[in-house]
């Protein structure tokens, strides 16, 4: 299975990077978990993950502070805030929990990430093991 994962990931890579969405697509197609994809990539390739679906990294030069596209939401719906707070673990919210809340409320993932930013929550851990 590891060789299948690596071949699929390599086929999606561009300039030594694989987008978060592509890594998750590979996981879905191969019926493996996102953490399995992350472990395989981190252990056996020189690839880097980019374009986090929560907007947290991979969008430009870090030195120029262009690596994130997340912005603190101006409006925080109370029901989403409650759902996020209920999923806090050790003062952080897991990436998968942000995805679950987005699905629950039919809200874009990046939109929920912007709410997380407004609430000053840290997102961790990443499903792919990036943070």
HELIX and SHEET records of a PDB file:
HELIX    1   1 UNK A    2  UNK A   12  1                                  11    
HELIX    2   2 UNK A   20  UNK A   30  1                                  11    
HELIX    3   3 UNK A   34  UNK A   44  1                                  11    
HELIX    4   4 UNK A   78  UNK A   86  1                                   9    
HELIX    5   5 UNK A   95  UNK A  104  1                                  10    
HELIX    6   6 UNK A  109  UNK A  118  1                                  10    
SHEET    1   A 2 UNK A  17  UNK A  19  0                                        
SHEET    2   A 2 UNK A  48  UNK A  50  1                                        
SHEET    1   B 3 UNK A  88  UNK A  89  0                                        
SHEET    2   B 3 UNK A  92  UNK A  93 -1                                        
SHEET    3   B 3 UNK A 122  UNK A 123  1                                        
END                                                                             
